[in-house]
């Protein structure tokens, strides 16, 4: 069963990267079903059609809200934790894309343009033209709708933060890595800037306690994303001296 927020959305009036979004609620419901294969396929659907390499669409924001409500569900993935992993990646990369964009500039021009909506409806009626990937490159009227989708997703980030913070101790080690990585992107939002020090402290503690080089490297690179120094981490930690030097090269002093 999909989340309450998902059931309240008029998905048939929205579109994702490959056409109308009427297929989204069924996929969100499959994330919680007992069928592991269906849940995994649904997670691929979310990333492919609702993130689509950073091409966010009107269906993306309500999907982000629904996913944020699902990540703590014990039934998620039918026991396949790679599904939760994928959804945490989805949240983090939505934050990365939107906080790397000049949102305030988009906000000024991303109005609900009736002509753009009519144009998009016409495009989406034709299966051969249903993909949105060329819209921005060609400067078509649908660009206004894609800009609006970026703004809507950006505005959701403070709400989504509570889905991954505090990072649940009951999650496995790699899920905690993925959740912590998502927080780095989320605290780029101006309304979450006050949580940055907490996120940095989490990364520092987790890097020291990491059980593998992979874990430690992930946390150290997260510190680099926060522009925090990494030279205080122990040289003998699992990531190794060379790994720490490589990570430090991506970081700069805390501002």
Buried (B, 14 or more C-beta within 10 A) or exposed (E): EBBEBBEEBEBEEBBBBBBBBBBBBEBBBBBBBEEBEBBBBBBEBBBEBBBBEEBBBBBBBBBBBBBBBBBEEEEBBBEBEBBBBBBBBBBBBBBBBBBEBEBEEBBEEBEEBEEBBEBBEEBBEEEEEBBBEEBEEEEBBBBBBBBBBBBBBBBBBBEBBEBBBEBEEEBEEBBBBBBBBBBBBBBBBEEBEEBBEEBBEBBBEBBBEBEEEBBBBBBBBBBBBBBBBBEEBEEEBBBBEEBBEBBBEEBEEEE
